[in-house]
Amino acid sequence: MTWLEIATILIVGFVGSAEFGSVALVHPVIRKLDPDAQLVVEQGLLKTFGRVMPVGMTAATVLAIIVAVDRPSG
């Protein structure tokens, strides 16, 4: 396994886990808060995820395509 494949697995795993955790674990709890508290939490999440996820998602997509093209199955 090359360093590129390892980096791809780590980045795709991080991005996928963060998105899944947010949808499955965080947002159900946020929905139980009063609207003002929901707004504060959502703003905090947007600030944090807004810095990391655009870069992470782009990198995950590009790396996955590179690995898929470099090592086609078969």
C-alpha positions, -999 to +999 in steps of 0.1 A: +000+000+000+014+034-010+015+066+010-011+080-014-035+051-007-030+055+031-036+093+029-067+087+009-081+062+034-074+085+063-089+116+047-120+099+032-125+082+066-122+114+085-146+133+062-171+105+061-170+100+098-174+137+106-204+139+083-220+108+096-214+118+132-229+152+126-261+138+110-266+107+131-254+119+166-252+157+168-282+170+149-308+148+167-296+163+200-296+199+186-332+195+175-342+190+212-329+224+221-349+256+221-346+277+189-322+302+203-298+275+216-302+257+182-291+288+164-260+292+186-249+256+182-255+256+144-235+288+141-206+271+160-208+240+138-209+260+106-179+280+118-159+249+126-170+227+097-169+256+073-131+258+078-123+221+076-149+204+054-146+222+021-108+214+020-114+179+034-142+170+010-123+183-020-092+164-010-111+132-004-128+134-038-096+142-057-075+115-038-102+089-044-103+096-081-065+095-083-063+062-065-092+047-086-075+058-119-041+047-108-052+013-096-082+001-116-098-031-104-094-062-125 
